Amino acid sequence: MSKQQRGLGKGLGALLGGDTDLTHIRKPVGYVNKQVVTETQVQTQDTADILRIPVDLIEPNPYQPRMSFDQEALEELADSIRTLGLIQPITVRRISGSRYQIISGERRFRACRLAGLDMIPAYIRDTNDQGMLEMAIVENIQREDLDPIEVAMSYQRLIEECSLTQEQMAIRVGKKRASVTNYLRLLKLPAKIQHDLKVGLLSVGHAKVLLGIEDLKVQEYLCDLVIKDGLSVRQLEEKIAKLAEPKKKAEQDAQELPEEYFKVLELVGRYFENNISLKRSGNGKGSMTIHFTSDDEVRRFLKALEDSKF
């Protein structure tokens, strides 16, 4: 027994019988008792059986919500399939003649091709384009390995292409409506931020905070700050609060007008249809802005000044 095997300990070593190499008993999964679909042998209806279909007869899903596949992860899955076979069959529909289209399982399909398989186990479903879109998106979303933007775009497609309300769509995918709404809001972010969210530079929590900022340039600035300084969601919230303090203080100062200032607004407003504004800082400095719609308004005001009719 090697040192590595002795390191297992008496209990685990005894349970495994000393030899931990199980390659000789782990054989690829096979579906030898199931029907094989060939170009001359076409399945025309739904079946609960797992059928083996030639890989060359299968087309990718045009409604696939996943926009990118991790090549390294595909290679790892392909290695597993070479050793153990495909554990979970894909689901397809027949589109014409002897050809099939993937409903769900495109990642598994791609890995099978990498593994060099000629045949692939599959379930066959009879469904229209809308049903296929729904099944493909729901299956992918429930696997929880799409990035946030892919999830949001999938939700959007379900709503637009299947004419669903947010409530109906939430029921379809088994999510709370609030969760669906939050994901859809991500699509309102600038493309730059959506990219950063998609590739994992930004979390959904950060994105939700940024959605509270109206100015898109400020959103992008804060996004860059999060990535550059590694800000947490809490730190981002604190940064936004500090940025808002001067504006908030200015608004508060402008509202704290002495009583006589309101008298000015009232008297002058008579001549300009109340279309005036007055701002005052804490030190007594400020400005008064008058908006007029005609020369006559100005003349009436000047005449009133001359006649001292205030």
HELIX and SHEET records of a PDB file:
HELIX    1   1 LYS A    3  ARG A    6  1                                   4    
HELIX    2   2 LYS A   10  LEU A   16  1                                   7    
HELIX    3   3 VAL A   55  LEU A   57  5                                   3    
HELIX    4   4 GLN A   71  LEU A   84  1                                  14    
HELIX    5   5 GLU A  106  LEU A  114  1                                   9    
HELIX    6   6 ASP A  129  ARG A  143  1                                  15    
HELIX    7   7 PRO A  148  GLU A  161  1                                  14    
HELIX    8   8 GLN A  166  VAL A  173  1                                   8    
HELIX    9   9 ARG A  177  ARG A  185  1                                   9    
HELIX   10  10 LEU A  186  LYS A  188  5                                   3    
HELIX   11  11 ALA A  191  LYS A  198  1                                   8    
HELIX   12  12 VAL A  204  LEU A  210  1                                   7    
HELIX   13  13 LEU A  216  ASP A  229  1                                  14    
HELIX   14  14 VAL A  233  GLN A  255  1                                  23    
HELIX   15  15 GLU A  259  GLY A  269  1                                  11    
HELIX   16  16 ASP A  295  ASP A  307  1                                  13    
SHEET    1   A 5 LEU A  51  PRO A  54  0                                        
SHEET    2   A 5 MET A 119  ARG A 125 -1                                        
SHEET    3   A 5 ILE A  90  SER A  96  1                                        
SHEET    4   A 5 ARG A  99  SER A 104 -1                                        
SHEET    5   A 5 ILE A  58  GLU A  59  1                                        
SHEET    1   B 2 ILE A 276  ARG A 280  0                                        
SHEET    2   B 2 GLY A 286  ILE A 290 -1                                        
END                                                                             
